Amino acid sequence: MGQEQLGNKRKEKPQYFYFYGSTDYVDNRTNGNGAAPPGADQDSLVGESILTTDNEQEEDLAVNDSIDIPHVLLLKGDEVQPLVNKNANGDRRSQRCLFGIISFAPLKRNATAYISLWVGGVSMLLFAVSVTVLHFSKSGSLLVSHSSPAAYIMPFPSVNRADAGDPVSAFLQKNLFHPRFHYKGREPFREFTFPFPTGAFWVNLVLPVTADHGLSYPTAVYPYAYTWSDDILQVSYPAGHRLEDAKSIHDYAIPDLAFTCREGTTSRHIEQFDALSVTLKYGTMSGGFWETYLVQGSPYITIKYKNSMPAIRAFPGIADVFCPRDEEGAIDFNGRRLLSSICSSERSEDGKIDIITGTQFVMQTTDNKYWFAFASESLSLTFDRVQKVTVEAQHSFSGVLRFAYVPPAERQNVTDSQPGSSDLNVISSKALQRLVYHAGVYPTGGQVSWTFRPASTTDVTHNLKTKSIGSIDKITKVVSGIASAPSSLKTKRLGTIRFKYTTATFSASSGSTNTLPLLMLALPHHAESLPKSVKLASDEFELSYKSIKGPMPPVVGSTWMYDEVLPSVGFDGDSGSSTTEALHDPFVRQQIVRSLYEDIKISLPTVSEDIYGFGKQSARLAQLAHIANVLLKEKDNDNAVDGIQEENLAGILQQAVQFLSTILERVLTNRVTDGLVFDANLGGLVTSNGLLDSHADFGNGRYNDHHFHYGYLLYACAILGSLNSTFVERFGNEVDTIFYDIAHNTNLDSKVVDGVFFPAARHKSWFDGHSFASGLFPFGNGKSQESSSEAVNGYYGAYLWSVVRHGAATNPESDVSPETDFARLLLATEIRGAKTYWHMSPTKSQGKRNGSPALKVYSEEFSRNYMVGNLGMMDAICSTWFGTKELYVHTINFLPVTAVTGELFSIDYVRDEYQNVLEAQASGAEMAWKGYVIANHAIFDPSTAWTEAQDLISSQLDSALSKSQVLYWIATRANFDVVTISGDKSDTENVHFINQTDSFPQSDESSGASKVHETHSSNGSQSGGTCESHPRCAELHLTGDCCPSPNGLNLDCCAR
């Protein structure tokens, strides 16, 4: 699909209130070798660029809405094929032939051939079914998709990025992958043998380089960070270069060590990768090689050499290289001799050269940092005491070198002075003994898998005690029987995450290491879940490794396993909600119904909007439909709201469903200006505007923020599917494709096993325990994410769609399908990650606090902000892409408001957050944000929030929110006091609704038209009249009264 086909006309964008962002401008031009041009400052850190409040670009690329170009082409070889067929009646039908593209009609003229092929086809089908049955599993590697892989056909048009003006070569260095990864099959545009894992922690390694000697942007592999170029690998311990103030923490990847070889390099490439590691390999001029295993959580830097001469440089310089202290001779540790004949040192007669020979030595830098080094084979290293720059091997070396940074002890802050040489006495340091003892076993990769099971009573108690579901107070009450378990535990279903590290050992000549356990470092969320038996206490390992996520406690063992309680919340019923009793109260009910009546006319999505705005508007409309449906179900037989019959509420529901069906059908059939297309090069669903302009749609075309964007769509589709089963039948394949883009449960190792060419859980970082929103843009802080709540919403939408897809909308707990369990696992880990690394609490906060896991992560000064605005792999800041106000930081990590909000935010945390930060911001908050502030307040004080919500103006709220949603949210909160907010019930008579004969503006479903906004102003409008009497309203196929509408508002189409 060419650029002219995608659309090259610019159209003025309507203005809406929606906020967030996780991408800044990065010049995507290169100078031919992957380097950014001079002056292209790509080394920006998250939060340094402040955008306008609405975070919208002035212009956006749009497709000509008069032609359905984005959905009419499917590229197949050199031919142009129609994506959809029409039957005799002209109805749209997706191509779903048996075996995808085979047609048997021509063969019927040859009976023998026809019968043979038919029998062969049946045999193949039976074989496929048998294989599927034999391999069906609920673990992470072999799962059956919503659509059977044999039946799955990509419903969106496939595009070649080059035809859209954004070829893969513009931003990704394909030559840095081993040639075996380069695709050479029949698919004309596929670049790699795997769907590209755009959210992988290591993608900075293959993106455009810096202007600094062709080095890549840093890749965080906790606790270190790496950059590489054609001939050098640089390593940093970023926490050792930390700068912190009240609003930010920056761990800078300033190089500490650099590795190369004396003979020079000839090539480099990525040799292998998986969910926890990436292997980099250099070829040398001597015909040998050296490779390094970058594995998350390793306290060592590990490099394997083959016929090469290692050269190591330290920054800012090398003060000394010496043997470990062993004045008292060899010592035993766990039955193993540690310091027996491990090192010797001699100095030249002129005192300029030291020669260190052995298998262990220590390097001290000129800024008083220490690195403990281990070799699998004895080697001789020379150190020039005059130059004080490098340590080099005298001869060719074949073996493994491992370097471990020696951090300050646990009692010290990372900014304190570094340990002196006396602290490096292995005799007295348990941690150094551990580093020596475990050095002979090293990880070369890691696999992530998962299984699901019903939880036993023991499982539930364990998860309560590990605080995975809320506050200490709540846990204590549940365990003691005072309170019931929250909804996340009611299903008693768990997901078990398993990390399995692949290991190798030093050679036998260095001593037996076959039985030694692996030493690794965990993040705080791992540490609180892993059993004590695998964790080393501080008296067993007194040194403290750190990352941006806090201390990294040592863990022994090559396999980690921990449980996540799978959420069971449906469209309602979160742990912070109450019964629906308040929805039966006439006063509460009439307030919500009146708001619904108004909101249904001003909350209609706009087909000219970008994918993010369109998704938010669709989700808002879907919530209106959901609220109306709930109110209908919760009605009293003898209850009518101030004279309005329940048929009026049914009319609202009917209108909402009709509008929602119309607009979702348009996006799913690409009859919108920013349609969805399949990236045939890398494997992903992107927007047409995002392909034409890499910075449009917040970088969607280069895989930024997909879980934000598509989560809203999945949520809206789930609600519509729960209300209209024919929607699932008609568009299940299309919505499944959106689901696959962010929540696919196979291809974790990028091996296509089911014909669905998407990476697994695109944005999820399994080691970090949450997602990162950034895609294929290089940044100085590695991966990052701003809106933690929208990430949660993304997986919530995926989970709800999977529940609906499996016919369990009315009883989500009954759905234990692999897809749904996996989506719930994504949701559970995202909630835990947000609570641990975004929600903060100082140790001395007002009110009674609950010992949140976040207390272990950040300093008390930084924790007084209560919310991280943007979290990167090497920085945490309390600001956003679009502004620095505290209000923005907290609300961007709160929106949208759905049932899962009650799972994400605990009452205790929100009370402290509101009283210490948001309360002071509430009175001056812009209307666009005020709805979220009130919804936040409602979590612990819903009655007061109800009064505050009366002043909300729906048309000025964020595009994902309506006044109806806020009122419904408040009315379903625990501790909502109907008596307090209702007052004198006689007041209900003063609330007037239009009578049943008045009509809503109607939308012609066939047109897919929808209204943008209403306005209270009559300027520029034709006063009075039906929709049909105003040309612009008539063009939108609206009927009824528009100018004004029955409630006195003029629609946008009324303007001349």
LONU-226342 format. One record per residue (C-alpha): residue in one letter; x, y, z. Coordinates in pm, whole numbers, plus 50000, padded with zeros to 5 digits. Each point is the difference from the previous one (the first is absolute). Layout:
residues N
AXYZ/...
//
This chain:
residues 1056
M500005000050000/G501565032449890/Q500045032950179/E497495014749761/Q497694971050081/L500365004050373/G499125036449956/N502105031149978/K497465027150071/R500075019050323/K496725006350174/E499305023150290/K499504980350318/P497075005750234/Q501045010450347/Y499364977150293/F501244997250350/Y502284970150029/F503394998250151/Y503014977750027/G503034991249802/S503034977950007/T501835012149695/D501945031149929/Y501345011549667/V502994979949888/D501495008349661/N499554968449797/R502455009449729/T503244980749988/N503255006549822/G500064966749825/N501714979650268/G497295002250261/A501455030750168/A497905030150080/P501035031949819/P501885027250187/G497645021150201/A497404972850038/D499874998350377/Q498674965250060/D501594995350338/S497015015350173/L498724987250329/V496364994350073/G498225031050117/E502485025749874/S497735010449716/I496855017950100/L497155000449750/T496865021049993/T497254990150238/D497864981749748/N503084981249877/E498735001949644/Q501945008349688/E498655029149799/E499434978649697/D499574963349935/L500184978949690/A496634987149894/V498584976649745/N497445013449758/D496794988650165/S498154999249671/I501984969649882/D500484967950197/I503624996849886/P501494987050327/H497894968449992/V499764990949633/L503504987049938/L501784969150121/L503504995249873/K500814965349872/G503194996749807/D500025026049728/E496244999149959/V497345022250150/Q497184979350149/P496645011150140/L499864995550376/V496264994150017/N497454983749778/K496385008949945/N497294974949950/A497155003549757/N498255023450236/G503025022150036/D500634990750362/R503525001750134/R501504966350079/S503494992450126/Q502004974349809/R499834968850212/C500454971449753/L501074965350108/F503824999450011/G499935037749948/I500305004049624/I499174966549837/S496974998349774/F498694965949894/A497555011849737/P502334995749695/L500874964750113/K496414988049989/R500364996249626/N502534972150069/A498304975250234/T503114979350076/A502105030250089/Y497155014850196/I499454968550210/S503734995350059/L500475035450113/W496894998450216/V501214968350175/G503465014850042/G498545031650144/V497934980950255/S503094980150100/M501985031650048/L497205014850208/L499804969050224/F503755000650045/A499945036850094/V497224993950252/S501934971150157/V503145021050031/T498015028250157/V498434976850255/L503334984050088/H501735033450041/F497235019850164/S501435015650313/K499325027950241/S503675008050031/G501665028149817/S501324983049688/L497234981049827/L496635017050005/V497054999849765/S498925034149876/H496475013950009/S499804992449631/S501434966449908/P503435006749848/A499044980749688/A496955022249959/Y501575033250094/I500265024949715/M501315035050054/P496885021949964/F501865032949965/P501985010749692/S503674989849998/V502475027349914/N503665002749917/R501495027550216/A502215011949716/D496935007949790/A498805022750281/G503325018450017/D501214984450326/P502124969749908/V501464978450274/S503475011849902/A499075035450107/F499994990650367/L501294964650047/Q503394984949910/K499054966049861/N503644991349933/L500594998150377/F498074967350015/H501604967049912/P499164991149638/R497994969850115/F497405024550133/H499565016249658/Y496844987549831/K500504983149663/G496584984149947/R497055007249777/E498525029550186/P501155029449787/F500495026350267/R500834981250319/E503365011150140/F500674973950267/T499154964050067/F498175011750312/P497405026650081/F502215028050129/P499775004950381/T499705037849987/G499665002450379/A503144979950079/F502335016350253/W502944997249759/V498665017949689/N502245030450059/L502834977449884/V498654999449643/L498485034949971/P501755031349864/V503235007050186/T501295030350186/A502525024849867/D502464986450258/H502274977049797/G497044981349853/L498924985950336/S496454988250052/Y497715015750253/P500224982550341/T498284966850059/A499174993650364/V500744964650114/Y499635003350376/P502125009150183/Y502155011149703/A499525018949675/Y501724992549671/T500845018349679/W501844985749702/S501605010249672/D501944982549725/D502984992750221/I499155006550363/L497574990950277/Q499535025650276/V498554991750339/S498665022550274/Y498684995050349/P497385028049967/A499035001350368/G503605010150069/H499395031649794/R496665009050154/L498785035850024/E496895004950209/D497885029350108/A496505004050138/K498344993849664/S502314976849808/I502474971550019/H502424995349711/D502384970649976/Y502375009849720/A501704974249782/I503425015850028/P502514973349896/D501984982650272/L501624972449793/A500564993849630/F500804966349842/T501654992449668/C502884978649871/R503575009749913/E499934985549649/G496905019649892/T496534989449895/T498584991649659/S496284996050068/R497295001350262/H496434987750025/I497264988650233/E500564962950035/Q496894991150201/F497285015550211/D497084990650223/A497695016650253/L502785003850259/S503215003649799/V501825009049683/T503364986549880/L502425022649811/K502864985349798/Y503115015649845/G502234983949738/T503735007450029/M502835004849752/S501724969350142/G497124978149886/G498634996650349/F497085016850174/W498775013850327/E496385001050113/T498145013550299/Y496804988450163/L497865029150115/V497654983250245/Q497585018950221/G500924997250366/S503594988049969/P502445016750243/Y502844991149764/I501025012049655/T500764968149809/I502124997549684/K501094968549823/Y503175001349786/K501224976449730/N503565005249874/S499925036950089/M502075023750211/P497705018650244/A500545037150059/I498135017450282/R499905037450054/A498705016650317/F498615035350037/P501185024950100/G503174979450038/I501594970550180/A501645006750333/D501174964550066/V499544963449912/F500724975550279/C499274965450134/P497214995150256/R501145001450362/D500784965650138/E502395006750284/E498604971050197/G500304975949710/A497284980749828/I496544999250155/D497074976449972/F496545011349900/N497214974149979/G502664973349974/R501915016649715/R503525014750012/L499735036449888/L503435016150001/S502474972549932/S502695010449748/I497665023349814/C502295029049918/S503585012649990/S501435033749910/E503425013049893/R501325034049897/S502545009149737/E503415012950109/D499175035649897/G496714998150196/K497885009349698/I498354966649921/D498164975650225/I499324964449887/I497134982550179/T499604962749939/G497224978050128/T496244995650006/Q498905027650240/F501035036350034/V498625033750107/M500005032149796/Q499875033050186/T499085031149798/T501295035150056/D496615010350144/N500384972550262/K497634974049858/Y500794963150010/W499354971949756/F500554963750094/A501064979249696/F499914962449948/A501464978949717/S499124964549908/E503634993949895/S503185015350127/L501175029649796/S502645027050025/L498955036349987/T502265030349964/F499285033450164/D501875031249893/R500465019350324/V500955031349807/Q497075002049758/K497544985150253/V497394993949728/T499724963449904/V500684964650112/E500904976849712/A500624963049955/Q503554990749901/H498914970049795/S496974986149821/F497344988650244/S497214974649971/G497725000650302/V497575021150199/L500605032650183/R497505012950257/F500095034250166/A497885009250303/Y499685035550125/V500535002450376/P497275023550125/P499825017150338/A498704979850292/E496274999350075/R500425025250281/Q501275026049753/N498155020849747/V501144995849642/T501285035750001/D502194993750303/S503704994649969/Q501084967849834/P501554971650204/G503685002150075/S502494972349936/S499454987150353/D496414992549908/L501244976749727/N501334974050239/V498264968449889/I500714984750338/S497665024350172/S497395006449728/K497214974649957/A498895017549682/L503434997949838/Q500214963750100/R496704994949823/L501255017549687/V503044977449999/Y498034968750076/H497395004749725/A502265014949733/G500474966749821/V496334997249896/Y498665025949758/P496695005649820/T499925000049619/G496265005849958/G496654997150168/Q496544986949927/V496705013050137/S497004977250025/W496734999450189/T497414975450121/F496595004450159/R498224980850272/P497235002650257/A501385013250326/S499914980350322/T499425015750340/T503764999650053/D500525018949674/V497515027150096/T501555004650344/H503485002249848/N498955026749750/L498275019750271/K503134999250214/T502185011249710/K497795030949959/S499244993249636/I496405011450037/G499985031550207/S500705015950332/I501444984250312/D496865010350188/K497764982549749/I502214969149995/T499974997650379/K496235002450009/V499594973849731/V502424975550161/S498375004950340/G496544995549853/I498825035450076/A499525008549633/S499354980249684/A502654995349736/P500005025749719/S498614991049661/S503464991949866/L500064969950233/K496414988749965/T500784978749697/K502844982850185/R501874997349674/L503715006649965/G502465005449723/T503504987250064/I502845018249826/R503184980249949/F503435013649909/K502394972949886/Y503565011749940/T502204980349762/T503434996050156/A503554990049912/T503044994150220/F503725006450008/S502204971849873/A500824970250218/S503615011950038/S498745029050207/G498314977050245/S496694981950003/T497155024549943/N497384976249868/T498074999950327/L500385036650090/P496795020650014/L499525031449791/L500225033850175/M497645026749867/L498385032450117/A496255005950031/L497825031149986/P497765009450296/H496854984849853/H501844967049951/A501455000950347/E496655003450174/S498634969949811/L502914975649990/P500414975550291/K502505008850271/S501984968749925/V501435014649677/K500685035150130/L503175010150182/A499535020850313/S502045031450062/D502264981750245/E500774975149720/F500615026849736/E500765034150146/L500635018149669/S497065017849839/Y499515000249623/K497505025849882/S498025009349693/I497475027449931/K497464976150154/G501804998950331/P502204974350174/M500594967149818/P500194972050258/P502074969449908/V498214967949902/V501594965649970/G498734975849736/S499484997949625/T496204996650025/W497675025750153/M496324993450053/Y497405023050151/D496235003449994/E497745027949890/V496395000850115/L497935003149684/P497415028150017/S496414989449957/V498415034249965/G497555002149712/F498395031249858/D499175008750362/G500574985450344/D503515011550089/S501314996650354/G499305036850069/S496344998249903/S496874993250200/T496744983749909/T497705016349746/E497615011450271/A500635036749930/L498884995649639/H496484992650128/D499765033250182/P497695023249799/F502145030850055/V503274983349903/R498354982449711/Q498435031049853/Q503275019150021/I501804973249802/V497184995749747/R499805037349939/S503755001349947/L499794970249764/Y497385017549795/E502265030149957/D503234980749952/I498694977249728/K499725030549778/I503405015250067/S502174969250033/L500024986949648/P503374990549846/T501365017449696/V501194979349706/S502565026449905/E501774996250334/D503324982450052/I499994964850143/Y500625010750358/G497275026350003/F497624977249815/G500644972050247/K499405022150302/Q496775013749856/S498814965049910/A500724987550351/R498085029350148/L496994992449781/A500264963250092/Q499875009050367/L496805019349945/A498484969049844/H501244979050288/I498625023650263/A496595000949832/N499974962249982/V500894996650369/L497305024850101/L497424980749802/K500994967850173/E499925016950340/K496605016249957/D497134995950249/N496794988349845/D498075028050166/N502645026549946/A499855026649730/V502385029550012/D497965031650041/G497394988549754/I502414986949740/Q499204963849915/E502804974749984/E499434999249625/N501865033149983/L503014983850162/A499644971549754/G500035026149725/I503285013950129/L501494965149999/Q498724993849649/Q501505032749878/A503334993250166/V500244965049855/Q499015012649656/F502565027950002/L502694977350144/S499334973049743/T500185025449719/I503295015850099/L501754967550093/E498954984649671/R501595029549826/V503354995950170/L499964962449953/T499285004049628/N502425029449965/R497365025449910/V501785025850213/T502705025149918/D502684982550206/G499494963449915/L501764969350132/V502434981349776/F502234969750050/D503745006349989/A501154971449776/N503655007950073/L500084996550377/G496674984650097/G497635024250170/L496885020849968/V500745036949945/T498105030749886/S500225013649646/N500855034550132/G502664984950222/L501674984649695/L499915031949800/D501425020650287/S501984981450264/H499065026150262/A496285000349925/D497664981550233/F502625002450277/G502374977749804/N497504972149940/G501594992049662/R503224991250180/Y498204981250273/N499695025350278/D497014997450234/H498074972349826/H498614986650329/F498755035250079/H498355004549661/Y498574965449947/G498944994450360/Y497245025849960/L498804983349680/L500014965550160/Y498045013250297/A497395015549771/C499794968449789/A499624978650312/I497075020550124/L498334999749660/G500614962749969/S498394994250339/L496925019149886/N499854987749642/S501234964949924/T499735005649624/F502865025050030/V502284971950119/E498894977749716/R500535027049737/F503215016050122/G501624975150234/N502944994849765/E500675037249970/V499895005950375/D502104968950060/T502685015949783/I500045031050218/F500204976950301/Y502944981149851/D501975032049953/I500245006650375/A499064967450174/H501094971149778/N500864969950214/T502444981749774/N503235009749824/L501685009250326/D503264989549837/S498865014349667/K499424966249842/V496864999349789/V498074968950101/D496415008949926/G499925021349687/V499235032150192/F502995021949922/F500145021450316/P502535000250285/A498874988850342/A498575027250225/R501685027549800/H500595025150280/K500484977550302/S503444998950160/W499894967850196/F502995007350219/D498825035450080/G496564986650087/H498115025749794/S499835014749653/F501995027049828/A498165021649751/S502945010249782/G500554981549675/L502675004449733/F501275034350103/P503445002650165/F500175017050339/G502745006250250/N498054983850284/G499184967949814/K496344990249998/S497455021450183/Q496335004250079/E497905028550126/S496354990250047/S500084969050215/S496215000250034/E499484999849623/A502334970149978/V497794982550256/N496975010549796/G501584984849689/Y500194965450155/Y496625004650168/G498505006049655/A501804969449864/Y498764978850289/L496395011649960/W500084993349627/S501334965050057/V497234993650254/V497375012049754/R501624980449718/H499654968450206/G496375007150085/A500595007250367/A499065036850020/T497424994050273/N502334977750202/P503675008449937/E501154976650275/S498804970349798/D502385007649713/V503244981050059/S501084999349636/P503745004649936/E499435033349825/T497925014350283/D502324987250272/F502965015249818/A498235033549961/R499204999150370/L503654992650073/L501035030349795/L497495020350197/A501134986550338/T503685006949934/E499245035049871/I498015008250313/R502774987050224/G502595019249799/A498075032750024/K499424996350372/T503664992050060/Y501795024449770/W497545028649935/H498005002850326/M502285013550271/S499615005950371/P502485017050234/T500624981650322/K498745030150197/S496715007249827/Q496855014350151/G497434975050108/K500404962750038/R502114985049723/N500274964449886/G503644992149934/S499655001949624/P502684981849797/A500935033649849/L501505010150337/K502994978249920/V500625014949658/Y500585037750024/S501435024350253/E497655016250249/E500455034449841/F499054987549656/S497154979050140/R498305031350133/N498795005649645/Y497784969250042/M499994992849626/V502704994549738/G499165018749684/N502234981849755/L502104969350076/G502924990149783/M502524972250041/M502495025750129/D497875028750128/A496875007950198/I498525034849978/C497005018150141/S498995018149683/T498314990949674/W500595004649629/F497455028249989/G500585018650325/T501615000350342/K496955006950218/E499424975050278/L496414997749879/Y501174986549665/V502314974550158/H497254985250214/T497105001049758/I501894986249699/N500734970050222/F496354997650105/L498015001049678/P497754984849872/V497344992050260/T498724964249975/A499464971450239/V503684990949989/T500805034150151/G498724985950326/E502534971949979/L502875023249915/F499475025450278/S499584990950364/I497995021850236/D502955005350234/Y502355010949725/V497495023649838/R499095016150330/D503625009550062/E500585009849638/Y496935022449995/Q500555016450337/N503695006749938/V499965009549632/L496735000749807/E497785018350245/A502035031749956/Q499784996349623/A496294992449979/S498535034850018/G502165013749719/A499884969449777/E498945004849640/M496644984249923/A501754974749774/W501754985750306/K497445007450269/G497944969249926/Y502974977850079/V500815018950320/I496434995150120/A500024963349901/N503234996150197/H498445017250301/A497034976449979/I502174969850077/F500135009850368/D497325027050031/P497274993249742/S497295020850166/T502025032249982/A501094991249647/W496354996949895/T499405036150095/E503165011049818/A498924981449686/Q496855020749959/D502055028449851/L501654978949731/I499415009249635/S500204968949787/S500925017549678/Q503105014450166/L501244968050160/D502754977949864/S498804980849697/A500054967150193/L497695012850272/S496435012150041/K498045013450293/S497864968849989/Q503074978550054/V501095020650299/L496564998250162/Y499744962649936/W503514994450135/I499215019250318/A496654982650051/T501654965849986/R502785007950250/A500144984150339/N498855023650279/F497835020349762/D497315014750227/V496765004249809/V498305017050293/T502675026850023/I499925009849634/S496254996749946/G498865022950279/D496285007849984/K498474975349755/S497475026549905/D502795017349812/T499724973449734/E496825016449877/N501995030449893/V502064979649754/H498245001849664/F500494976549705/I498555003349656/N496994978249943/Q500154967349820/T498775013849669/D503075021749948/S502584983249778/F503774997249993/P502025010949698/Q500314968449793/S502964986349808/D499594980549679/E501944967950064/S500764995149635/S501765033249979/G502144994950305/A499675037250065/S500395013350347/K499775033750166/V503065017650136/H498895024650269/E497105020150125/T500325035850110/H497945022250228/S500585029649771/S497565008349724/N502495022049815/G500304990349639/S497144975550017/Q496554998949859/S497625002750289/G497284973850014/G499284972149759/T500364963449940/C503244982749911/E498754994749644/S499545037549948/H503705007350054/P502284988049717/R502964989950215/C497794980550240/A498234983849708/E503364989749854/L500694982050326/H496654982049959/L498745013350333/T496285001350064/G497865016250268/D500705034150151/C503535013249964/C499885038150001/P499385001150288/S499724964850138/P497184993350249/N502205011150289/G500815033349837/L503464992149865/N501115007149646/L501954973249819/D503165008149805/C498214992849675/C497645029150065/A502675025249906/R499635015949658/
//
